[in-house]
Amino acid sequence: MLERVDLDDPRAVALRGILEVDLDERYRDVDADDPPGRADERARALAVHAEEVVATVVAVDAGGTALGHVMLRRLGDEWELKRLIVTAAARRRGVGRALTDAVVATAREGGAHRVILQSGRMQPESLALYERAGFTPIPVYEPYIATMPDSLCFERVL
C-alpha cells in the first residue's frame, strides 16, 4: 500500500537515512579523489528543500512496516523524482515500480510534460528499474553538472 506522507514523517526520514548510508558506501571510492570542497558542493546540489517537495510517498506492508520511499520535487520548471529507496527485504516485489508510477502519476496530474531523475553507475538496480519504467537517458542537468558530471540522468515523457 502507498501512503502520501509529510516530508518529515518518521518513516520517510528513516528510509532517507538508510538511502544516504547506502549511497555513501556505494560511492565512497568514487568520491575519494574529490578536490577540497567538492563534497560540500555536492551536498548542496543534492539537497532537497521542503518548499520544493510536491509529494512524499511511503510504501508499507499490511502490518504498517515501511518498505520504500520516493519524493517528487519541483526543480525550477521541471518535475524530479528524488530519493527512491526500497528496503532490502522488499526488493523484487514491485515496490520500486509502484513508487515510481505514483510519482509519475502525481506529476502528470500536476501538468508535467516529463519527469526527470539523476542517478549513477553504482546503482545498477535503480538503473534497471528506471529503464523498465520507461525512462530514457538525457544529458546531465543542473544542479549536477559541476559536482557530478558523470551522473546518469533520465526522463520519462508524459
C-alpha atoms as one frame of an Amber mdcrd trajectory, in Angstrom:
protein
   0.000   0.000   0.000   1.229   3.511  -0.813   0.730   6.445   1.555   1.283
  10.117   0.820   3.007  11.484   3.905   4.593  14.674   5.139   8.254  15.187
   4.315   9.129  14.842   7.997   7.138  11.621   8.521   9.414   9.462  10.744
   9.253   6.507   8.347  10.232   8.727   5.411  13.091  10.267   7.377  14.342
   6.824   8.446  14.246   5.482   4.895  16.134   8.506   3.564  18.746   7.842
   6.250  19.134   4.259   5.047  19.497   5.540   1.500  22.205   8.015   2.499
  24.238   5.253   4.181  23.820   3.025   1.119  24.893   5.761  -1.300  27.862
   6.708   0.882  29.040   3.091   0.772  28.491   2.726  -2.976  30.265   5.956
  -3.931  32.943   6.180  -1.237  35.777   5.061  -3.527  34.476   7.074  -6.484
  34.405  10.273  -4.422  37.747   9.662  -2.671  39.748  11.792  -5.141  37.488
  14.830  -4.921  39.209  18.204  -4.656  38.753  20.140  -1.400  35.237  21.497
  -1.028  33.693  19.194  -3.638  31.793  17.151  -1.035  30.118  20.305   0.286
  29.261  21.438  -3.260  27.807  18.005  -3.995  25.749  18.078  -0.792  24.282
  21.436  -1.841  23.445  20.062  -5.291  21.726  17.031  -3.787  19.845  18.945
  -1.101  16.067  18.883  -1.299  14.274  21.798   0.333  10.815  21.350   1.815
   9.284  24.095  -0.312  10.292  22.184  -3.475   8.664  18.893  -2.476   5.370
  18.181  -4.214   4.844  14.711  -2.754   6.473  12.226  -0.416   5.257   8.649
  -0.758   5.967   5.685   1.505   5.160   2.072   0.646   4.039  -0.013   3.629
   3.103  -3.639   4.092  -0.106  -4.897   5.708   1.467  -4.543   9.150   2.456
  -0.925   8.563   6.178  -1.587   8.099   7.776   0.883   5.696   9.143  -0.830
   2.590  10.117   2.087   0.390  10.118   5.822  -0.193  10.175   8.355  -3.005
   9.766  12.104  -3.389   8.662  14.317  -6.229  10.066  17.797  -6.287   9.855
  20.851  -8.468  13.286  21.763  -9.753  12.559  25.062 -11.424  10.161  24.227
 -14.244  10.988  20.523 -14.056   9.453  17.685 -12.015  12.143  15.461 -10.499
  11.964  12.022  -8.909  14.154  12.009  -5.781  15.287   9.658  -3.033  13.795
   6.414  -4.268  14.650   3.590  -1.910  13.282   0.111  -1.399  14.393  -1.812
   1.675  16.467  -4.922   1.033  13.661  -7.157   2.306  11.141  -5.643  -0.127
  13.203  -5.713  -3.311  11.958  -7.561  -6.398   8.346  -7.312  -5.193   7.207
  -4.358  -7.329   7.625  -1.737  -4.594  10.062   0.414  -6.561   7.865   0.317
  -9.642   4.764   1.241  -7.620   6.589   4.197  -6.053   7.916   5.314  -9.436
   4.475   5.051 -11.009   2.966   7.061  -8.137   5.420   9.915  -8.709   4.791
   9.876 -12.458   1.021   9.952 -11.903   1.309  12.842  -9.454   3.481  14.811
 -11.880   1.064  14.121 -14.735  -1.875  15.302 -12.598   0.126  18.442 -11.820
   0.562  19.250 -15.501   4.105  17.963 -16.018   5.266  17.100 -19.511   8.054
  14.881 -18.199   9.685  13.580 -15.018  13.482  13.689 -14.745  15.904  11.994
 -12.388  19.593  11.755 -11.604  21.351   8.518 -10.671  24.735   6.880 -11.088
  26.529   3.833 -12.361  26.960   2.407  -8.859  23.189   1.885  -8.637  22.509
  -0.824 -11.243  19.257  -1.914  -9.603  17.878   1.598  -9.848  19.023   1.999
 -13.436  17.260  -1.228 -14.423  14.071  -0.101 -12.685  14.089   3.266 -14.425
  14.572   1.635 -17.820  11.700  -0.799 -17.186   9.525   2.151 -16.081  10.016
   3.927 -19.409  12.754   6.423 -18.525  15.293   7.217 -21.242  18.753   8.803
 -20.939  19.216  12.581 -21.133  22.264  14.813 -20.602  23.292  15.659 -17.053
  21.282  18.663 -15.896  21.682  21.328 -13.240  22.404  21.262 -10.358  24.541
  18.170 -11.018  26.756  19.260 -13.912  29.641  20.742 -11.894  29.739  18.321
  -8.951  28.562  15.063 -10.546  29.289  15.332 -14.286  29.355  11.526 -14.593
  25.775  11.247 -13.352  23.324   9.227 -15.356  20.178  11.258 -15.916  16.848
  10.186 -17.349  13.453  11.456 -18.369  10.054   9.951 -18.783   7.980  11.925
 -21.216   4.344  12.019 -20.150
